[in-house]
Amino acid sequence: MKLVPLGDRVVLKAIMAEETTKSGIVLPGQAKEKPQQAEVVAVGPGGLVDGKEVTMQVKVGDKVIYAKYSGTEVKLDDEEYTIVKQSDILAVIE
């Protein structure tokens, strides 16, 4: 199966956070926050969305930072993805 986003939607796959902090402290599962960095897996076509012309500014393979509590989480073929609007993406990591 393949996720194909519509409109200004983007499919993201989370980049897992490290298990150990920079100072060497190992974090238990409950202490970890939801990751905010992800890789773009699929990009919608953009176009006319809610009466406004939307040009997609991200592409497949980009690494991005997105808003903490945004999007819809889905599980497909034992993989977890987050579908967000392009406006929920805060920055592209270069």
C-alpha positions as CSV (number, residue, x, y, z in Angstrom):
1,M,0.0,0.0,0.0
2,K,1.0,3.6,-0.6
3,L,-0.1,6.8,1.0
4,V,-0.9,9.6,-1.5
5,P,-1.8,12.9,0.2
6,L,-4.4,15.2,-1.2
7,G,-4.3,19.0,-1.5
8,D,-1.6,20.7,0.7
9,R,-1.0,17.6,2.9
10,V,2.4,16.0,3.5
11,V,3.2,12.5,4.8
12,L,6.0,12.4,7.3
13,K,8.0,9.6,8.9
14,A,9.4,10.5,12.3
15,I,13.2,10.5,12.8
16,M,13.7,8.7,16.1
17,A,15.3,10.6,18.9
18,E,18.4,9.3,20.5
19,E,18.0,7.1,23.6
20,T,20.8,8.9,25.4
21,T,21.2,12.6,26.1
22,K,24.4,14.4,25.2
23,S,25.6,14.2,28.8
24,G,25.2,10.4,28.7
25,I,21.9,10.1,30.6
26,V,19.8,7.2,29.3
27,L,16.1,8.2,28.9
28,P,13.4,5.7,29.8
29,G,10.4,5.4,27.4
30,Q,8.1,7.6,29.3
31,A,10.5,10.5,29.4
32,K,10.9,10.8,25.7
33,E,8.9,13.5,24.0
34,K,7.1,13.1,20.7
35,P,9.8,13.7,17.9
36,Q,9.4,16.9,16.0
37,Q,11.8,16.0,13.2
38,A,10.7,13.9,10.3
39,E,11.5,12.9,6.8
40,V,9.0,13.8,4.0
41,V,7.7,10.6,2.4
42,A,5.0,11.9,0.1
43,V,3.8,15.4,-0.9
44,G,0.3,16.4,-2.1
45,P,-0.2,18.2,-5.4
46,G,-1.0,21.6,-3.8
47,G,-3.2,23.7,-6.1
48,L,-6.4,25.4,-5.0
49,V,-7.0,24.7,-1.3
50,D,-9.8,26.6,0.6
51,G,-10.0,29.2,-2.2
52,K,-6.2,30.0,-2.1
53,E,-3.5,28.9,-4.5
54,V,-1.0,26.7,-2.6
55,T,2.5,25.9,-4.0
56,M,4.2,23.0,-2.3
57,Q,7.6,24.0,-0.8
58,V,8.8,20.7,0.4
59,K,9.8,17.6,-1.6
60,V,10.2,13.9,-0.9
61,G,13.4,13.3,1.1
62,D,13.5,16.6,2.9
63,K,14.1,16.5,6.6
64,V,11.7,18.9,8.4
65,I,10.7,20.2,11.8
66,Y,6.9,20.3,12.3
67,A,4.5,21.6,15.0
68,K,4.5,19.5,18.1
69,Y,0.8,18.5,18.3
70,S,-0.1,18.7,14.7
71,G,-1.2,16.2,12.2
72,T,-2.9,12.8,12.1
73,E,-1.0,9.7,13.0
74,V,-1.6,6.6,10.9
75,K,-0.1,3.1,10.8
76,L,0.3,1.3,7.5
77,D,2.2,-2.0,7.0
78,D,3.7,-1.8,10.5
79,E,5.1,1.7,9.8
80,E,3.9,4.8,11.6
81,Y,3.4,8.0,9.6
82,T,2.0,11.5,10.4
83,I,-0.1,13.4,7.8
84,V,0.2,17.2,8.3
85,K,-0.8,20.3,6.3
86,Q,2.2,22.1,4.7
87,S,1.5,25.1,7.0
88,D,2.3,22.8,10.1
89,I,5.8,22.4,8.8
90,L,8.0,25.0,10.6
91,A,11.4,24.5,8.9
92,V,13.4,22.4,6.5
93,I,16.7,21.0,7.9
94,E,19.6,21.5,5.5
